[in-house]
Amino acid sequence: MFWERFYNLCIRNGKKPNPVGKEVGLSSGIISKWKNGGIPNGETLMKLARYFNVSTDYLLGLSPYIQVNGEAVKMEYTDELLKKKVDGNMEKLNNEGLTRLLNYSNDLVSSHNYEPIEPEEQ
């Protein structure tokens, strides 16, 4: 749970995990431990919470809420999981449904100032 939330916050902020770790004074070895299921100690957890402006409860999976523009927003899924769910639904749509989805997504993107999310290189 921690890794998914940490990784998602990095991507949402347009950064990769290792550079974020370096910014808060951590080694890439620590980041690798998290990727393999480890969790940070209390001090590091607090640094990350301040860095991302989220609660330690969110980072640990105890709360689904983050602050976005001063408002609590429920983050039930990571961006990657949401993309997979949308992709799965798209496969079930015919041409009419895909056209409606395209129009809706164009309207959604043009009415908000979303930052593009670039996937991390493997």
N, C-alpha and C positions, 0 to 999 in steps of 0.2 A: 504494500500500500504506500509506504513512504516513497519508494523510488518512483512510482507512477506519478505521484503528486509533485515531487521535486522536478522530475523530468518535464512534466506538463507546464509547470510554472516557468521553467527555463525557456521552453519553446514559446510560450505566450509572451515572454519578454524579449523574444528575438535573440536568445543566447543559447549556447550549448552548455551542458553540465560542467565540464572541466574548467572553462573560463569563469563560470560563476563561482565554482569552488576556489579558484585562485583569487578571485576578488575578495572573498571572505577569509582568505588565509588558509586554505586547505590544500592537501596534496591530491594528485590524481588517483593515488592508491586508495584514499578514503572514498572517493567517488566510486571507484570500482567495487569496493566493499558494499556500498549502498545498492549498486546495480545487482549485486548477487544476494540481496536480502538483508543486509545490515541496516542499522538505523543509527543516526548520529547521537552523540552524547548531549546532555542538557544544554551546555554552553553553545555548542555548534547549532543545535536546534533553534536556540534563541537568535543567533546571528542570522540564520536563514529566514526565520520568521520576520525579523526586521528588514532584511534585504528585500523580500518579496511583499512585505506589508500584508502578511497573513498571520493567522494564529498558529501556535504550535499544535493545537488540537487539529487544525486542518492538515498540517503536514503529517501528523501521525494517523490520520484517518478517523479521528474521533468526532469531527465536525465536517459537514459537507459545504460550509459557507466560506467564501472569501469576500473581501471588500473590493468593489469595482466602482470607481468614482464616488466613494463615500457610501455606497449602498451594499448591503449584504446580498450576495448572489449565491444561490445553491449550485454547486458544481458536482453533479451526480456522476458524470463520466469524464474521462480524459478526452482531449481533442481527438486523439487517435482512435479511441473506441467509438466516439460519435461519428467519425468519418467512416468507419467500418459499418456501423449501423445504417448510415445514409446510403452507402454503396450497396448494401444488401437490399434495401428498399428500392433503389433505382433499378436493380435487375428485374424487379417484378412489374415495372411500369411499361406501358405501351407508348407509342409516339405521342399521343395526346397527353398522357401523364407526364412524360419527360418534358414536353413543351411547357406545361403548367409549372413544373418544378423549376425549369430554367427561368421563366418569367418571375416567379416568386423569389428565387435566389438573386436575380439581378436587382429586383426592388429592394430586397433586404440589404444587399451589399451597398447599393447607392444611397440608402437612407441612414447608414451608420458609418462611422470612421473606423472600420476594422483594420488592424495591422495584419499584413500577410504573415502566415506561419510557415516557416521553412523547415522541412524535416531534417533531423540530424543525419549526417553522413555516417554510414556504418563502417 
